[in-house]
Amino acid sequence: MNTWSELQGGRGSNEIASCLWKYIETNYEKTATPRHLVIWFDRCVGQNNNRIVLTTMMKLARASYFTTIHQKFFVTGHSYNSCDRSFGIIEGKMRMTELLTPTAITDLIREAAQENPFSVQEISQNAILDFKKLSGNVKFPSYFKITKQLWYSYSTQVPDLFGTRTSHDPTEPTRMIPVDFGFEFSQRPEPQNTGVLMIEQGKLNDLRKLLEFLKGEEYAYYDTLIQEQLELRQEMQNSDP
């Protein structure tokens, strides 16, 4: 599992793509030997079923981590899976625990499962890469409707085409779609953000009010966070013409 706070990034498709990239980059060597990946997603458009994640899968293949990638989506209404069971275990522990900082949440996740404990990777800001910009270098035909498919396949043997199916029926013919990769697609994505991210003002005001109820490490954490946010706002005001 991967964790990060809104100081590092949001919770959209760029973050999902970055987590996938980091996991593969950390756990797999590049190879010319045939290697196949089958990966399942739910159909959340904002996180998974979009061109950013699709082009990230293509990027993984073209970067020589896999020779073939099958990206599959659960049928809407039938998407309960092992990840949801894991989240249920974590949520059960959270109901019995007072959690005041992001570190406390990460520690709880690590300890939530007695058997087969969860492996937790804390994602840094530099690890959240700009796959959205990368996907802008990929051109799909105008007739291609990305949310209408349940199965994508991409092979390095036919690098300028990818396959689509509207069901999980293996007898359904695969429809091949042409894709045009721009030059910059071969480059490694840069980090999406390089500076401190700003917390919205209303949330910052709430944190300042909560300080009086905290002490020790929790107080120090949020006091430092608030001061950094105030300094960031002051710097932005000073830089305005």
Secondary structure, DSSP 4 states (H G I P E B T S, - for coil): -EE--TTT--SSHHHHHHHHHHHHHHH----SS--EEEEEE---TTTTSSHHHHHHHHHHHHTTS-SEEEEEEPPTT----HHHHHHHHHHHHHTTS---SHHHHHHHHHHH-SSSPPP-EEPPGGGSB-HHHHHTTEE--TT--GGG-SEEEEETTSTTEEEEESSS-TTSPPEEEE-EE-GGGGSPPPBS--SPPPPPHHHHHHHHHHGGG--HHHHHHHHHHHHHHHHHHHHHHHH--
